[in-house]
Amino acid sequence: MKRILDTAYHRFSHLVYTLLLIGMGLVILIATFSFLRVTVEVFLQAGPGVPYARLQGIFDSLLGAVIALELAHSVHLMTTGRRGFGQVRVVLAIGILAVVRKLIVIELEAVSGGLLLGLAAAVVALGGVYALLVWLDRKGLDVDD
């Protein structure tokens, strides 16, 4: 009975992973086309200079596409059963990209020092964990041990 349940769950999870990958593929295409559309609009309307707000919009669209791509990579790693450093590294990269995206699009005049301090703490924490992961990887240790 346990074997039947394990097989059924494995098939179910593989189906869900596949559907998630298809959905993420669509999100990546939408985010990529959004980035390209905004970039072309800025290029065609560019006069003597591009306003900073428009550049923020371009970077926001770009990082949105990259974050979606990294998230799809994480789902792909789950689908193939590869766990450990690779999957943890992808999740950390998504976190770092999300914080960097927030820092790029944030209006500094409209936020409190507490929010900026929190974002800085998140960057330090994510960077520290990433550095620890790289150190463990070089030592030949595995996260799953």
Secondary structure, DSSP 8 states (H G I E B T S, - for coil): -HHHHHHHHHHHHHHHHHHHHHHHHHHHHHHHHHHHHHHHHHHHH--S---HHHHHHHHHHHHHHHHHHHHHHHHHHHHHT--SHHHHHHHHHHHHHHHHHHHHH--GGGS-HHHHHHHHHHHHHHHHHHHHHHHHHHHT--TT-
